[in-house]
């Protein structure tokens, strides 16, 4: 009787639940979007997931006539079936992890992965395989966002309530990968239509965030999210260092409109705005200073599924970033502004190539308008003003790639990316070949080898190691040619029973035309300041070994990751041809993260971080000559800060759950044993006195409580 009942339901186009109610269930009728989503424009294609790490929590799909049923345990960490060098993260798992000041930031957790160096508490940047954070392509729903950080790097611009997944590509990039030397970090909003209105609210000790999802008929849905901070209410006394007091606030908002006008089409409109305000009060050289920065991202993406498994996609976007610093004391002061605007289009076409391969081709165009340093300074010397405007830069790329099965146990991809770049009178062309091969040496093990050439046409120079949002961008030109790199990677993945897996990867990169700002912020006061003279081009190399042991099923889940890496640079401006460590190098980087589901309502979490101290250049002498402050430094990055270590604990409590309504409470302690980690070494200026000092982390033994309402 039961088989007959199932057959009748299938003929009617409906299917009964095949998984228990505790699993994440959803079903889409034949009129909804197809089972295989269209390929996102300019997104690298990877070999299809195989059974190398299939476990009891692996999400499976089954075709049931005119319906698709999917199930799997919610809240798992990393997708073990992802392609080599790729991490696919379900953001719902963040709710049970230890939090920084009560906020669950996906980029902060990505820093706990091997091959991604942490730098310090004031940086939300991802230093992937020895590259700088500026070498990454950071995107919201496919559109780039620049300087993606709030609160001097403590938090990124990504609202975890608004987005569903985070994709982190560390290596093994195909020809579809955009013109960057590092990795790609992309957050994506949900791509399914909600059956009913829903959302969430999270309130913490430094800020609150909320999201609302509304179905608009049968073929559209709107998702709105917002965040705001009130950091100074409770943590104001802690935001002090070296007689300085910080006052800070930020707000941001996201909006996503999903349209499905037909079975084959999907349209997504996305918008993001974020603004930050920081004020510094001190009795020092720059008293009464303020810093403001903001981002604006707009995008429209259309994807269409073609016959026989093909896909066509296009996207247009506009991304704008600006920051302004104002500082002064007595008769001296400055106003410094930097701006970057990028407008672009990209498209891709994906078609099957026989029964075991697939072919993709695409194109993209970007126009950038950059104002590196719109400057006004007074005092110390004479009044100085400069608008810093540069001509628009245009970048056009075409790519094509083929990947698929070569033999029963062999897979591979080969592709070529061609780029034409123009900035002012300069016109350059580049060809970037990329290829990789994978060998499935056993049902549970796989080895992948990759080589690629990468170019980048947008430089970012830093005034210091603190990662201020005023760090400016600079387009490649005749004086500072485009950066490029040769990258090699070799990876081994091995799956085991009960959700255990092991990954080992080695990498080697040669970097050319790296840009460094060789001056300092005080140089802007002087009439002799020249941007061109303060920027220097050099070379670099990075190599290392990383491994990850992960468990993604059962009561105990988490991972242990370790990276042994070198990131080296050399610049003629620093004298000689000797390599020295980059300012973000962490020779040893160990992370341990674990969650334990004590009961249905209580989950405990912990993470431990140990990292070698970052290098810095120690000043040997500082003196005043006339009205100028002169510093003499020793060997570049010849000294290192003390090692960094920290333990965080958390408890996630499910207060109640009734249908779609859910109440949760998260209690976390950041830096449990109050380690006095050193972040920076700097020169303290007090009238005619100069002192060399260390700056300790502001985040010492910080408890936090956050409440989550989901409906």
Secondary structure, 3 states (H helix, E strand, C coil): CHHHHHHHHHHCCCCCCCCCCCCCCEEECCCCCCCCCCCCCCCCCCCCCCHHHCCCCCCEEEEECCEEEEECCCCCCECCCCCCCEEEEEHHHHHHCCCECCECCHHHHHCCCCCEECCCCCCCCCEECCCCHHHCEEEECCEECCCCCEHHHCECCCCCCCEEEEEEECCCCCCCCCCCCCCEEEEEECCCCCCCCEEEEEECCCEEEEEEEEECCCCEEEEEEEEEECHHHHHHHHCEECCEEEEEEEEEEEEEEEECCCCCEEEEEEEEEEEEEEEEEECCCCEEEEEEEEEEEEEEEEEEECHHHCEEEEEEEEEEEEEEEEEEECCEEEEEEEEEEEEEEEEEEEEEECCCEEEEEEEEEEEEEEEEEEEEEECCCCCEEECCECCCEEEEEEEEEEEEEEECCEEEEEEEEEEEEEECCEEEEEEEEEEEEEEEEECCEEEEEEEEEEEECEEEECCCCCCCCCCEEEECCCCCCCEEEEEEEEEEEEECHHHEEEEEEEEEEEEEEEEEECCCHHHHHCCCCCHHHHEEEEEEEEEEEEEEEEECCCCEEEEEEEEEEEEEEEEHHHCCCCCEECCCCCCEEEEEEEEEECCCCEEEEEEEEEECCCEECCEEEEEEECCEEEEEECCCCCEECCCEEEEEEEEEEEEEEECCEEEEEEEEEECCCCCCCEEEEEEEEECCEEEEEEEECCCCCEEEEEEEEEC
